[in-house]
Amino acid sequence: MDSLSQIALGAAVSVAVMGRRTAVWKAALSGAVAGALPDLDVLIDHGDPIRNMVLHRAESHAVFWLTLFSLPFAALVARVNGQWALRRRWWLAMWLALVTHPLLDAMTVYGTQLALPFSNHPYGVGSVFIIDLLYTLPLLVGVGWALAGRNRHNTYVSGMGRGPDPGLRANALGLALSTAYLAWGVAVQQHVSQIARASLLKQGIQAERVLVTPTPFNSVLWRVVAVSGDAYHEGFYGLLDRSPQIVFDAYPRGNALAAELQGADSVQLLRAFSQGFYGLREEGGRV
């Protein structure tokens, strides 16, 4: 997911966990830093563009390594914020801010290697686009509301007596809405998948594997890719379409090139990382 979404998610999670135990700005700032940290792996150069691509979202996005890292990181945060007595609570906040980063990334189509060092399988649900304001806005509004509240540290006093801070309630609501939007994406993806498989069957296309993902910045128009032999078939379906039918266009996958280059490390990495959803072509003597 984009950096703004990850920062907003980390801040919202931290504010929700810390509540009124600390100033909201401290919780939000610490969570935002934790939410952004895993993506610093983009600064690492692995030697070539293919390796840089497939090794992004690797160790820095693994739940195991992030859990280990959360221990000294949370201790540092507790010290910096002058709340060593709350170090366990800070650990919970920072651990959640860290691990929700790769879990959110795994909802996009780009592979996230959550299970390292035990498995390098790239997990990617593909039910949300990498940038989607409908996911991010509730988080930003909720955190912003919590930061803007006048009763950020003490219990909110209402006309009916003592009750929860409305800013913290807004933050929790933002988290709930953003999570509900992810669930909506999964449900729509399953719906479009059923339509796609029925359309492929009707058009006589024997698909080896099917990929269903939203088009940029929305969850209404979806792209479907079906791999079949030496070709891949691409089609689009919108939730507002009148007919539950997808028309597919066929494109060559470049299997002949793949056979010639089957010993090349770059092709092997690409094949494994994309789980078969790749194409090769030659342009100007280069593949």
Protein Blocks (a to p, Z undefined) as FASTA:
>chain_A
ZZklmmmmmmmmmmmmnmmmbcfklmmmmmmmmmmmmmmmmmpcghiaklmmmmgoilmm
gfklmmmmmmmmmmmmmmmnopaklmmmmmmmmmmmmmmmmmmmmmmmbdcdfkbckbcc
dcdeklacfbdfklmmmmmmmmmmmmmpmblmbccddfkbccddfklmmmmmmmmmmmmm
mmmmmmmmmmmmmmmmmmmmmnopacfbdcddddehiakbccddddehjbccdddddfkb
fbdcdddddddehlmmmmmmmmpmklmmmmmmnnopacdddeehiZZ
